Amino acid sequence: MLAMRPGRLVAMDELIDEIWPDGPPRSAVPNVRTYAANLRRAFEAHESGKGLLVRQSSGYRLGVAAAEVDLFCVLDQLDQARLLASGGQLEPARSMLSQAMSRWLGPPLAGMPLGPSLTAQVAAVQEQQLLAVELLAGLAIETGRVDETIPLLRSTVAAHPTREPALLLLMRALHQRGDFAGGISVYRSASQAIGAELGVEPSRDLRQLYRLMVEHKPTLPRRYAGSEPGSEAGPPPAGATAAARREWDWLPRPVADFVGRDDVVERLIAKSRSADGSQPVVHLIDGMAGSGKTTLAVHVARRLMPRHPDGQLFIDLRGHEDGNLVEPASALVVLLRQLGVPAARIPIDMEERRGLWRRELSSRRVVIVLDNAADSRQVIPLLPVASCSVVLVTSRRRLVDLDVGPPESLSVLSAEEGLRLLAASAGAERVHAEPESAAEIVRRCGHLPLAIRLVGSRLAHRRNRRLADLAQRLAVADSGLATFGMGGQSVASAFGASYEPLSDLTKRVFRLLGLHTGHYDVAMVAAMAGLSHAKAGQVLDDLIDRHLVEESADGRYRMHDLVRQYAREKCHETDSFELRQAALASLFDIVLHLSIRAAETLNQIVDVREDIGTVEPERPDLVLGPDAVDVDWLERERSNLGLLIEMAAENGLHAYTWRMARVLWRFFYVRGYFEDILRTHELGLVAAERSGNRPAMCSMNNYLASALTKTGSYRRAIKCLDAALVIAQESNDKLAVAKIQGNLSVVYWAKGDLEQAATLGAEALRDLPVKHISRVRINLPNLGLALASLGRYHEALRAHRLHLFWARLEGDRYQIANAFSHIAAVRVRTGEHQHALRLLRSAMVLYDRTGHRYGEVDTRNVMGIAYRNAGRLEQARQQHELALELIDDSAERQAECGVLNELGLTLAAGGDTNSSMQAHQRALDRAIQIDSPYEQGRALAGLAEQLFAADPEQARRHWARASAIFRRMGVPERFEVERRLAETAPGDRP
């Protein structure tokens, strides 16, 4: 996947879909991280591979240029050869093609199991190879090298017995050599294969060439002479003059700066060229307003002109102009007149008119663009029958009942294509001078070609305007779509033409969807609009068909940013504030209850319901509807749920803000999404304060502290927990007090105040009524961590075993995994490494089965310690590095310090002093940043050990600082540091 997109980001979702096309496991993301880490190690084993695999927030990128990948070198040579051939440079083109084909050693990715993305890419590449073989054969024939091309064509035909362009070239070559018997044999085999596989007879060209061979005619008519090798030309029209052809070119002027869509263009042309000529080729191109459908269709039509020289026709069917559609009868008049048919010859009767149209096309090779079709009813009468023509139909709607094969549905441009388009319209030098502003402009244009062109045209007429100024203007939320306009054309008018024909109900739903910045499912739409699930699905289907809403592969829906902006502006113009607020409240209500339903699979839903109070859904029918809602739903909706909490806060719907945050806490926590907790619970805390809800304030402070602790903000965490503790004590809620004390224990442990941590952990359990003891068994591992850090291993094991007992009683596999990991950490400290490894492997199996990644970092790190102590250094290093990979996703800064220090010790054990010191220094810098004294001490001790040989004085200073930290904390590590200080003391020291 990475090599097939050199230098480009491959998103995590794409990798997962490719590796597990039939459905990913719950642990898909950490698995991919593991594979990537292994791949990086393989690269970095060689000096030239360092930094080759680049990790980015949403995926990975292979840092190589396309020219460094053999496949793309060959494809580039093929493109250059085509350009040479189209310019009449036959021999240079043939030479370059021969060189490229000699590098083609077999099918790409041969022998690999391929998912959907790579399968499509390999198919496209193999089609390019076949086209190249046919072009090379045609050039060889034209340059008198018939004997060279026959073996190449025979092998191609053997592999593809129904590929008619290759068959035709092979028969031409045999005919030119005078081997009529060979050509006849090829035809008969081809006829048999085509009849058996396709159920049709060979194309007219093959049949006519066969007849010439049977009659032993030595000279081919011009039709087969191939006077323009390398072009997409076929036979020129009989009797058609150049002047007549010019008269029949009705295509609009092409854009001079056509950018992107390369794969679509090549796919459409390849399909057109591979047709057997027995029936027309019809391409359907659909997409939202402004996506470049017409531009693409005209570009392809002009590329096909040499092959279809009998006419290039174009008509705008005005399908988006309600009440002003071009009826089929009127369209036929326009098209027939474009063909040169006198008006007097065109019948009045519709059926006779259609018959004339089909007869005129039956003997011509034309390319026809039917632009802006409204529906299939408008298009079907215009399609030719038994013709060698190509028809390109564009529409803003999905013409589902037009039986011409799958459509090409245009998405927006990539970021790179958008920048190229902006450079072409506004000036390449301006884009290169302000690359960041240019990228922001493209992003604000939603990568929509129409918007980029309009903005580029505006810039082109304002040579003194900086791109940064326009980017800043586009960033203003209320700038409106008027910015994207030039002359009489604008994005808003394009969207308006799609909006106005909608029914009143569909218009209302469309407007309301503009209020939501993220994705939505059918239940959310039904809630917002007050519709049944079935009716909401019907309305969404209509909006999808008109490309006003996009449907993703997982059945969710969203609007393009500019469409949403248009919908929001229409909503604010048309709908009252009260109606908008009610729609949003209904949206948040359904999301809250769907989240509760999904959170039930994570246990502890009792705690959630106690915190948020008794809440009943407005629409029980939607909560218990057909949509599957579980932990996977939470994962899929993760970014969307965060957006919805932000929307609730922005719109003053405080109860939904903090309740949604509270319901989602456990999911965020067990998956390691601490940044999500910070963002949502800070909003929830503000909402609780503004509504004066003190229990909600207690809850938000408590759960916000969990993420602050994990990200190293200990002082803020203590402040939040102290505030929550005051509220809990005011209400005499002993259960809440115990929970908060347990959480304070964790923060003090992370800060290095181990005695206080152990005291608070014990109090949290001791002061609680027995009936609630099972509700705070989660405090047991916190107590165990503090005791283990103090060297009180027997007591620590007792706490962790009791935690394991409760987890086993409740059947909570995730907590069982945590208990295994914590027990193993104590076993490692006491030297029982094999016992620890057995427990850690069991924990990893359970993490994999539950899909919960929180805890896996510590488990892998402890596994690395156990491997190191057992002398298995390479396995130890791998586990530490995998733990660091996972930390990148969760921002666990305390854990990062610990992993770096352990990695430093492992590298030192393997003799890699420099890398060891780098790891310890990174740990020290991070530990100082988050105020973690324990990890500071460990980093200083690790650095001292490596520094001693080169700089003993600096080493002793490090050991002295570490000793002071460890003595203050009372941890066992102080004894080893003090021993090293004593052993290395200068001889003259008293």
N, C-alpha and C positions, 0 to 999 in steps of 0.2 A: 504493500500500500504506500509506503513512504517513497520507495524508489520510482513508483509509477507517477508520483507527483513531486519531482525534485524541487527543493527550495520552497515548497508551499506547505502550509499548515494542513495536517490531516486531523480532523476533529475526533475527540474521544468517541462520540456517538457513531461516527463512520467506521472507526476501527472495531467497535463492538458489533455493529451490524454485519461487518465482513467476516469476523472470526466466528460468530455464532449466528448464522442467518436464520436458524430455526428457533431462536429465542435464547437470550443470554442468561447465564446463571446470575444469582444475586451478587456474587463476588466478581462480576465482570470487570468493574473499574479497577479494583486492586490487582486482579490478574493481569490486565493490560499494563499496569504500572510495573509489575514484576517482569513481564516480557520485555518491556522497554529498558528496564534496568539491565537485564541480561544482555540485550543487544548493545547497549552503551558500553558495557564492559568488554564485549567482543571487539568493538571498534577501538576502544581506548587501549587495548593490548598492543596496538600499533601506534607509533608516534603521529602518523598522518590522520589517524581517526579521532584524535582528541577534539572535543567540541563539535563533532559531526552530527550527533543526534541532539536536537535542541528541544527542550521541554517548554511548552507554552501553556497558558492557563487552561485552554480548552482542548489541548491535544499535543501533537508532536510534529516536528519538522526536520527533514533530512537536509542538512546544510550543504547541498551540492547544487551545481548548475545543471540545467538540462543537458548541456554539452558533455557532461561527465557520465551520463547514462547511455549505454550503448544503443538502446532502443531509440532514444530521441535523436541521437546522431544520425541513425539510418533514416528516420522519418524526415529530418531536416534535409538530408540529401535528396530524398524523394521529392520534396517540395521544390528544391532548387532545380531538379531535373524537369519538373513540370513547367516551371517558368521558362527554362531554356527552350523546351519543345514548343511552347505556345508562341515564342518569339521566332520560331523557324530555325533555331540552332540545333539541328537534328543530331549531328554527330557528337557535339559536347553533351547533349542531353542523354544520348545512348551510353556514352562512356561513364557519366556520373551514375546513371541507373545501374549499370553493370557492377560498378564498384560498390554501390549500396547493397545490391542483392547478394554480392559475395559475402557480406558480413551477416547475412540472415542465416543463422545456423539451425533454426528450428522454431517451433511455436513458442511464443513468450510464456514464461512461467510454467514450462512443461512439467507435468507430474505433480503439480501443487493442487491441493483442494482449494477451489476458488469460491468466494462468496459473490453476492450480486454485483458489487461494484467492479471487482476485478474481472468477473465474467464478461461484463459489458465492455470493459476497456480492452480485454484480449480480443473479443469479437471485432471491435472497431479496428484494432491494429491488424488483424488478419485480413480484414476487408481492404485495408490500405495496401497490404502486401500483394493481394490479388490484383488490385488496380495497377500497382507498379509493374507486376509481371506482364499485364496486358499492354501497358504503355511501352515497356521495353520491347515486347514482341512487335508491336506496331512500328516502332522506330527501326528495329532490325530489318523488318520487311522493306520499309521505305529506303533504307540505306544499302539495300542489296545483300543483306546478311541472313538470307532465308535459312541456310543450313544451321546457323547458330540458334535460331529461335524455335525450330521444330522440336528438339528434345525438351526445351523449357516448357513449351505449350503442352506437349504430350503428358508430362508429369503433372501439370496443373489440371488438365482435363481428367486425368486418371483420379485425382483427388476430389475433383468437383465436376462430375460427369454431366450436370445439368446447367453449368455456367455458360451461357450462350455467347457472351463477348469473347471468351477464350476459345470456344469452339469455332466461332466465325474466323478468328485470327488464324487458328490452326488450318482450317480449310483453305483460307487465302494463301497461306504459305505453301501448302501442298500443291495448290493449283498453280502457283507461280513457278514451282519447281517442275511442274508437268506431271506430278504424281496424282492423276485423276482417280486411280483405283484406291489409293490411300485416302483421298478426300471423301470418296463415296463411302468407304468403310467407316470413317469417322462419323459421317452424317447418320448412317444407319444405326450405329451404336448409340449416338446421341438421341436419335428419335425414339429408340426403345426406352432409354433411361428417362427422358422427359415425359413420355407417355405414362410410364409406370409410376413415377414419383409425383408428377404434377397433374396428370390427367389431361394434358393438352398436347398439341403438335408443336414442332419447332417453329421458331419465328419466321416471318416472311423472308428476311434476309438469308437465313440458313437454307430455306427451301429453294429460293431462287438461285443461290450459288450452287446448290446440289444439282439443279437442273442444268446449269452451265457445264458442270463436270460430266454429267451423264451424256451431254451432247458434244463433249470434248471441244468446247470453245476455248481457245487459248488466251483470249483477251478479256479482261474484266471490264465491265462498264465503269464509268466514273463513280458510280454508287459504291463500289468496293475498292476503289483505288487508294483511298485514304490519303487524299491530297493535303490534309492538314494533320499530320500525325502529332500526337501529344495534346491536341485540343480536345474539347468535349464534342467536337463536331462529328456528325454522322454524314449521311449522304445529303448533298444540296438538293433543294426542291427542283423538280423538273420544270424548266421553262421560266423559273423565277429569276428576274433580273435584280441587280443590286438596288436599283431605284425603287422597284416594287417592294423589296424587303424593307427599305428605309421607311416607305409609306406605312408599312404595317407594324412599325415599332411604336406602340402606344404606351409603353411603360413609362412611369414617372422618371424624372431625372434622378439618378442614383446619388446617394450621399457620398461625398468625396472621402469621408472619414469613417467608413464602416468598421466597427470594432467588435471583437468578441464573437460569440456564437459559433466558433470554428467547428466544434463537434456536430452541432445541428446542421450547419451548412454542408459539411462533408457527408453527413448521413443522408440528407435530402438529395444531394447530387448523385451519390452512389446508388440510391434506390432508383432514381430516374434513369441512370445509365444502364442499370442491370435489367431493366424491363425488356421483355421479348418483343414488344411492338404490337402484340395482338390486342391490347386494350390500353386505354390511357392510364397514366400514373396520376393519382390524386393525393396531394399532401394537404393535411389539415393543420394549420398553425393557430393555436389559441393562446390567450393570455390576457392579463389585465390591461386597462388603458395605459398607454405610455410605455409598454414593455418592448416596443420595437417590432411588432408583427409585420406591419406593412414594409418597413425598411428591410427586414430580413427577406420577405417574399420577393421584393423587387431585386435585391442583391442576388438571390438564387436564380431568379428568372433571367437576369443578365448573364450570369455564369453559364446558363443553359442555352443562350442564344445561338452559339455556333452549331449546336446539335439540333436545334429546332428553328431553322431559319425561315420557315414559311409564315411567320407572324408572331408578334409578341403583343398580346392583348391585355388590357387592364380595364376594370370597371369597379367603381366604388358603389357597393350595394346599399350603403347608408343604413346598415342594420342597427346602429345605435341611435338612430334618429326616429323616435317613435312617431308614426303618422306620416313619415316621409320616406318610407322604404321604397327601393326600386323593385317593382314587381318583376317576376321572371320574364313576362312577355316584353316589357320595356327593355330589360337587360339584353334579351336576345337581339332586339333591333340594334342596340349600341354595338354589340359584339360582331354582328354580321356586317354592319357598316364599317367597323374597323378592319374586317377581312377584305373589304373592297367590294362587297355585294351591293349593287345599286338598290336604292330604296324601292324602286318599282318592282323588283323581284321578290321582296320580302312579303310573305303572305299575311293576311289579317288574322286568319285562324291560328290559334295558339299551337295546336298539334302540328299543323303544316309548317309553321315557323320553326318549331323544334326539329322537325324532320329535315328541313333545309340546313339548319345549323349542323346537324350530325353528318349530313352528306358532304357539306363543305369541309368538315374536319377529317373525314375518313381518308382522304388522300394527302393530307398535309401533316407537317411536323410543326406544331405551334406550341408556345408556352403561354398560359393564360393565368392571370392573377384575378381572383374574385375576392375583392377586399371588403372587410367589414360586413360579413354575412350575419343576418339576424338569426336564421334557423335553417334546418335542413330543407324545409319546404321551399325556401328561396333558392337553394343551391342545386338541388337534384335536377330540375329541368335544364340547367345550364351545363351539365356534365356531358362530355362527348362519349360516344360508344364506338368500339372497334377503331381506335385511332392511335397514332403514335405520339399524341400530344401529352403535355404535362400540365396539370392544373394545380395551382396553389391557392387554397382557400384560407382566408384569415377571419377570425371572429373573436369577439370578447366573451362569447358564450361557448360552453362546451356543446358541440353538436353531436350529442350521444347517439342519435339515430342515423347518422351519415355513415354508412357501412363502407369505409375506405381504409380501415386499419387504424392503429393507435395514432392519436394526434401528437404533434410536437407542442407541448405546453411550455411557453416561455416563462422562465423565472427572471429575476433581476440579474444585473451584471455582477460579476465578482468585483472585489475591491480593485484588483489590478486592471480589469477591463474598464471599470468606471474611470480610473485615473487616465487611461489611454484616451478615452472618449473626451474627457475634459481637456486634455492636452491638445487633441485634434481641433476642438472648437474654440478654445480660449487662447491657445498658444502654448507650445511645449516648453518654451523658455520660462514662462511665468509659472507653470506647474513645477518645473525643476527648481525654480528659485524659492518656492514656498511649499515644499512637499507635505508638511504637516497640515497646513491650512487646506491644501488641495484635497488631502485625504478626508479631512473633516467635511468639506463641501460635498464630496461624493457620498459620505455617510449620511449627511443631512438630506441629501436628495434621495435617500433610500435606495441607492444603486439603480434607480429607475432611469432608463435611457432618455425618455422625453424630458424629465426634470434636469438631467445633466446637460443635455443639449441646450435647453432654454437658458439655464444659468451660464453655460459656456458662451452662448451668443450674447448674453447681456455683458459678460466680461469682455468679449471681443470688441464691443462697441464702447468700452470704457477702459482705454488702455492705461490710464493713470490710477485705476482702482486697484488696491491691494487685495489679494485673495484672503488675507487675514480679516479684512473689514467685512467682506461678504460672509465668511465663515461665522464671524461673530453675529452678524445680522440673522443668519439662518438659525443660529443657536437660540435666539429669543423665542420662547414658546408661543407667543401670541403674534408672531410675524405673519402667519396666515399663508395660504397658498398663492397669494398674489405675487409673491417673490418669484415664483416659478412661471414667469410669463414673458412673452416677447411678441410684440405686434398683436395680431389677433388670435394668437395661440397661447393656451395656458393649460397647466395640469388640471386646474379646477374645472375648466370647461370640458376637458376630456372625461373627468370623473362624472361630471354632471350629466353628460350624455348617457352614461350607464345607469345613473341613479333615477332619472326622471321616469323611465318606463316601468319602474317597479310598482307593485301594488302598494296601497297605503300601509298594510300590515308589514310588508317586507321593508318598506322605507323606514317605518318606526323601529323595527329590529336593527336595521343597518345603522341608524343614528345612535341607538343606545349602545351598540357594540363599539362605537367610537369612544365611549367613556373609559373603556378598559384597555390598558396599554399592553397587556400580555396575551396569553393563549386562553382559550375557553373550550369547554366541552358542551355537549348538547344540554345537559342538566343546567349548567350555568346560564346558557342562553334562555332556556325555558323559564328559569327563575326571574331573570332580569325583565323579560317581556311579558310575564304572566301567561305563558302558553303551556300546553301539554308537551310532554317529551316528544311525542310523535310529530306534533305541529312544528315545534322548534326545529326538528330535524329536516322537515320539508322546506322551511324557510331558509335554513342554512344551505341545503342543496341548491336552491334557486340562486342564492348569493354566490355559491361556488361556481355554478354554471356560467355566471356572468363575470367571474374573476374579480369579484369585489371582496371575497373572502378566500383565503387559502386553507387547504386541508393538509395537515402533515401526515406522515406515514403512520403515526400511532393514533390517528383518529381525533386529533385535536385541531382547533381552528384558530386562525389569527388573521389580522389585516396587515397589509403592507403599511409601513409608517405613514406614507403620504395619503393613502386611502383612509386610514384611521383619522388623520388630521382633518381631512375633508368631512368625514362622518361626524367628528366631534364639533366642527364648526356648524354643520347643519343642525346638530342636536341643540346647541346653544341658541341658534336662531329660531328653532321651531318649538322646542319642548321647554316647559316651565322648570324652574329650579326644584320645585316640590316633586315633580315627576322624575327628574334625574336622580334626586336623593333617594326616592323610593326604589328606583331600579337598582341603585348601588347597594342599598341596604339588603334587598332581596338577594343580590349576588353574594354579598358577604355572608349572609345567613346560610345559603346552601353550601358555600365553601367551608364554613365553620363546622357544619354537621357532617359533611362528607369527610372532613379531616378527623373528626371525633370517631367516625365509623372506621376509618383506616387506622387510627391510633390504637384502637382496641386490640389489634394484633400485636402490639408492642408491650402489652401488660401495663400495669400501674394506671389503668384508665380510671380506677377509683379515685386516685389522688387528683387526677385532672378534673373529674366531675365535682369533687369537693371544692376545688379552687374556683372554677368558673360558675358554680351554682347550677340551679335547675333551669335549663334552657330547652325549649321545644322548637323543632323546626317549623318554619312557615309552610314548607312544602314537603310533608312526609313522603308523598308519592315520588318525589325526585330523589330524596335521600336513599330510599329503598328501591330505586329504579333499576333499569337494566345495566347501568354502567358498573363495571367491576371496580371496587375501591378497596385497596389494601396498602401494604408498605410500598409495593412497586408503584402504586398510584402516587404516593407521597414523593417518591424519588423522581418520577416523571414530571410532577407538578412543582418541584422544589422551587425553581426560580420564579415561577408564576405565583406561588403562595406568598413569597416575600414581597412581590409587587403588590399583591392585593392588600397586605397589611399596610404597606406604605400608602396605598390609595385610601384605605379606611382612615388613616391618620390625617391625610391631607384634606379629606372631606368632613372631618369632625365627628366621625362615627366611632366614638371612643370605646364603647363596650365591645364592638367587634375587633378593634385593634388589639387590645390586651388579651381578649379571649382567644383569638386565633394564634397569637404568639405563644400563649401558655399551652394550647393543645399541641402545637408543633414542637415544643421544646425537646421532648424525649427523642423524637425522630432525628432532629438536628444533632442532638448530643451523641447518640449511639453511632451515627454515621460520621461523626467528627466534623460537622459543619459549624464550627464555633463562630465564624464570622457572621453566619446567618442568625445565630442566637443574639450576638451583640446588636445587630441592626434591628431585628424585630422586637427584642425585649427593651431596648432603649426607647423605641417608639411606644411600646406597650406601657412602659413606666410613665412616660409623659402623658399618655392618654388616661391612665389611672389617676394621676395627680390632678389633671384638669377636671376630671369628673368627681374628684373628692372621694374616691373609693379606696379606703385604707386597706382592706383585705387584699384587693388587687395590687396595691402598691407593695404590700408584703411579698406577694407571690412574684411579681416582676423583679423586685430587688434580689430575692433569693435565687431565681433562675438566671438572671443576668450575671450574678456572681460566678456561676459555674463556667461561663465562657471567659470571663475576665481572668479567672484562675488559670484556665488552660492556655491562655495567650500571654500570661506573665504579668498581668496588671493586678498585683496582689493588694496594693493599698486601696485601689478602687473596689476590689472585691470585698475587702474587709468593711469598707464604708457601706457598701450595699447590704451586706449581711447584718451589720450592726443596726442599720435602719429597719431591716425586716424583723430582727430580734425584738426591738422595742415594740413594734406593732403586735407581734405574737404574744409578748408578755402582757401587754395591755389587755388583750382579749382572753388571757389565761388559757391559751391554746397550747397545751403541753406537747401535743404531737408536732405542731409547727415549730415549737421551741427546740425540740429534740432534733428535728431535721436541720434546722439552721445551725445548731451547735455542731452537728456532724459535718456540715459544709465548712464551717469556720475551722474545724480541725484540719481539713484538707488544705486550706489556704495557709495556715500556720506551718504545716508540714512543708509546703512548697517554699515558704519564706525562710525555712531553716530553724524555726522555733519548735523543735521537736517535742520538748517536754509539754509545752502548752498544747500542741496538737494531740498528744496522747491523753492529756487530762480532759480536753474537750470531747474527744472521741468516747472516752469512758463515761463521762457525765451524760452524754447524749443517750446512752443505753441505760445507765443506772437510774436516771430520774424519770423514766417513762413508765406509765402503768403497764402491767404485764399484757393486758389485752391488746396493746398496740405494738408489742415488740416485733412482730413480723413486718410491720409497716416501715421500720427503720433498719431492717437487716442490711440495707445498702451501706449503712455506716460502718459495718464490720470491716470491710476491706480498707476503709480509710484509717481506722484504728490500727489495723495490721501493718499498714505501710509505715506509720509513725513508729510503732514498736520495733519493726525490723531495722529502720534507720538508726534507732538507738542501740541496736545490738541485742535486743531482748527477743531472740529468735523463737524461743519456746512459746512465749505469750503471743507473738505474731502468728505462729502456726495455728494456735488455738483459735484466734479470731478468724483466720482465713478458712479453717476447716468448718467452723460454725456457719460462715457465709456459704460454703459449699453445701452444707446440710440443708439450709433454707432453699437454696437454688434447686437442689434435687427434689425437695418436697413439692415445689411449685412447678417443676418441669421446665424451668427457664434455662434453655440451652446457652443463651448469651451470658447469663450470670455464672453458669457452670464453667464456661470458658474463662471468664475473668478469674474465678476462684482457682482454677488450675494454674493460670498464669502467675497469680500472686503466690501460691504455694511453691511453684517452681522457683520463683525469685528468691525465696527464703532458702530453698534447698541448694541453690547455686552458692549463696553466701556461706553455707555450712559445708561446701565441698562435695555435695551429692549430685554430680553433673549428669550422670546417665539417668538417674531418677527424674531429674529436672527436665531433661530432653523428652522423656516419654510423656510427661504432663504437658509440655509445651506443644508437642505434635498433636496431642488430643485437643488442646485449645484451638489450634489453627484449623483443625477439621470443623469444629463447632462454629468458629467465626465464618468459615466459608459457607456452611450450611445456613446460617442465619442471615448472612449478608451484612452484618454489622461490623464496621471497620474500627470503631473506637475500641481500644484495647489491643489491637493487632500491632501497633507500633511498639508498645512495651513488650509484648510477647516476642516479637522478632528480635528486639534488642537483647532481651534476656537469653534468647536462644543463641545469639551471637556470643554472649559471655560464656555460656556453657560450652559451645564449640571451641572457643579459645582456650578455656581451661582444660579441655580434653585434647588440646594440641591440633585441632582441625582448623587451621587459621584461615584457609581460603573460604570455607563454609561460613566461618564467623564473620569475615569481611562482607560476604554477600548478604547476610542477614542484617547487618548494620546499614548497609547501603539501601536495602529494600525498605527498611524502617524510615530512612530519610526521604525516600520517594513518597511514602505515604504521608509523612509530615507536611510535605509541600501542599497537600490538599487540605489539611486540617488546621494548619497554623498553631500546632501545639508547641509553643516555644520552650516550655520546661522540658518536655520530652526531647526536643531537638538538642538541647544542651546535653542531656544524658546520653543520647545516641552518639553525638560527636565525641564525647569523652571516651565512651567505650570503643568507638572506632579508632580513636587515637591509640588506645592501649593495644588493640589488635594489630594495628599497623606497626607499632613499636615491637611487638612480639615477633613480627615477621622481618624485622630489620629495616623497615622503611622509615628512617628517622625524619626526613623532611616532611613526608605526608602526615606522619603522626603529629608533628609540631603544628602543622597547618590545621589539623582537626581540633587539637586542644585550643589553639588560639581562637578559632571560630567559636568554640564552646565558651571560652572566657569572654569574648566580646558579647555574645548573646546573653550570657548569664549576668554580666554587669548591666546590660540593657534592661533585663527584666527583674533585676535585684534578687537573684537566686544564689545565696551564699554557698550552699552545699556544692553546686556545680562549679562555682568560681573556685572553691578550694580544690576540687578534683582536677580542674583544668590547670591550675597552678602547679599542683603536684606532678601532673603528667608532663608539663613543659619542663619542670625542674629536672626530671629524670633524663630527658633527652638533651638538655642543655649542659649537664654537668661536665661532660668530657671537654666541651669547647669553652665554656664560660662558668666555672664552678661558683664564682661569687654571685652571679645572676641567679644561678640555680638555687643557692642557699637562700637568697632573698625570696624567691618564689616559695620554697618550702616553709620559710618562716611565716609568710602571709597565710599559706594554707593551714599551717599548724594553729595559728591564732583563730582562724575561722572554725576549724574542727573542734578546738577546745571549747569555744563559746557554744557550739551546738551540742557538744557531748556525744559525738558519733565515734564509732570504733576506728575510723580511718586515722584519727589523730595519733594513734600509737605507731602506725607504720611511718607517718611523716616525721614524728619525733625521733624515731629510730634512724631514719635516713639523715636527719640533721646531725645527730650525734656521731654517726659513722663518718660523715664528710666534713666534720669541723676542722678548721685549720690547726696544725700541730702546735702553734704557739698560743692558742686560745686557752685561758684558764678553765 
